Structure formats: structure tokens, C-alpha cells
Amino acid sequence: MPDRDASAPVILSEGLLEELADRWRQQDASIAGLLRTGLSHDEMDDLTAPIGITLPKEARTWWGWHDGAFPALPSLAPASLGPQLEFLPLADAVRSCVEIREIMCGVDGQLDPVWKYEWLPLTLGHLTLLDCSVAVDAPVPVRYYRFEEPETGAEGVPSIGTLITLYIDALDRGEWFFDHSTDYWGYDETKANPATSHLHLT
């Protein structure tokens, strides 16, 4: 598959998400059997209202498709959709948002300007953020975030759909592979896409 242009917004669709799920099934990855039922719009609104965020359409497509994944084993984190990328249920994403806001508030109670109020975690471990400040029908920007170096990954991609194309490409090129001996995702840096590796999203 030719390299994708990460600067061009691709709007997330269920068809694109099913392409991703098809790659999981091709690898016989455990997450394919651990996906949770998707949420309704009302359920999403009930979860995000307490943190003052209204999910744009792309984010609703994501959590409406599947509300994250169950843990592979009890008491563990949700199953991963790729290396160090937990497929978070929306409730977990909201809980993480609250926890990070508390960490990023100074003694005056004001949020550190390096952290945007409308950011919502899409994945943990390898922290990927959605910028939910956009209009409801607009593409949702996505970026990687590193607390020690807030500028790392700041460029990001213009939409969740674009992010999913990067995930699919990572699987197709062998950058990501499911290691059945450990039941975890493996990563082959030699097969990374040099055009998008600086984004730190795969």
C-alpha cells in the first residue's frame, strides 16, 4: 500500500474502522474478540457532560462503533489496538481526562497552558489526544503528548480518520505485528514510515 498523506484529513467512517478490525482478525490479535458494544449518543453525552466536553461527530463514530475493549485478563488495562495503545472505553477516557487536569493544575487552580481543556485521551500508555474544541461536524485533530516534552508530537494529524489510516498502514507494512508468544503487539522500527514517524502516533 502506498504511504498515506498524514496532512490530508480523512473523515472517520465505520467502513474505515472495519478495515482496521479486519487487519486485527488477519493477525488473529486478541483484541478482535474483546471489543465492547458501542455507545449511544445519549450515553456519550452523559459521560462527557461532567468534564464540559461535547464529542464531535468523529469521536462519536469511534465510541459508537465500539466502546473500547475489555481487558485480556481481569484487573488489567483494556486490550491494546496496537503497541502500547489501550483501546479505552469512553468512561476510562473521561476518568483519565479528570486525573490529568488535576495534575496539570497549578497551586492557583489554573490549568497549565501547555494542556488544553478540550483534550480527551484516545489511548493511554502511548498518550494520544483528541482535540474536542472543534465544531461538531469538523475533523477532530489528534496528537501524541509527552509530559516531559510537550512540544513532541504537537503537529499531529488533522482527523481521527487520518489516524486510523496510519494504524492500518502500520499493520500493512509490518511495523506492527501481533506476537502470539506474549499475546502483545510487537513493533518493528525498521518498517516505520519515515514520512510520519516524527508524529509519534504509531
C-alpha positions, 0 to 999 in steps of 0.5 A: 500500500502506498504511504498515506498523506498524514496532512490530508484529513480523512473523515472517520467512517465505520467502513474505515474502522472495519478495515482496521478490525479486519487487519486485527482478525488477519493477525488473529490479535486478541483484541478482535474478540474483546471489543465492547458494544458501542455507545449511544449518543445519549450515553456519550453525552452523559459521560462527557457532560461532567468534564464540559466536553461535547464529542464531535461527530468523529469521536462519536463514530469511534465510541459508537462503533465500539466502546473500547475493549475489555481487558485480556485478563481481569484487573488489567488495562483494556486490550491494546489496538496496537503497541502500547495503545489501550483501546479505552472505553469512553468512561476510562477516557473521561476518568483519565481526562479528570486525573490529568487536569488535576495534575496539570493544575497549578497551586492557583487552580489554573490549568497549565497552558501547555494542556488544553481543556478540550483534550480527551485521551484516545489511548493511554500508555502511548498518550494520544489526544483528541482535540474536542474544541472543534465544531461538531461536524469538523475533523477532530485533530489528534496528537501524541503528548509527552509530559516531559516534552510537550512540544513532541508530537504537537503537529499531529494529524488533522482527523481521527480518520487520518489516524486510523489510516496510519494504524492500518498502514502500520499493520500493512507494512509490518511495523506492527505485528501481533506476537502470539508468544506474549499475546502483545503487539510487537513493533518493528522500527525498521518498517516505520514510515519515515514520512510520519514517524516524527508524529509519534502516533504509531 
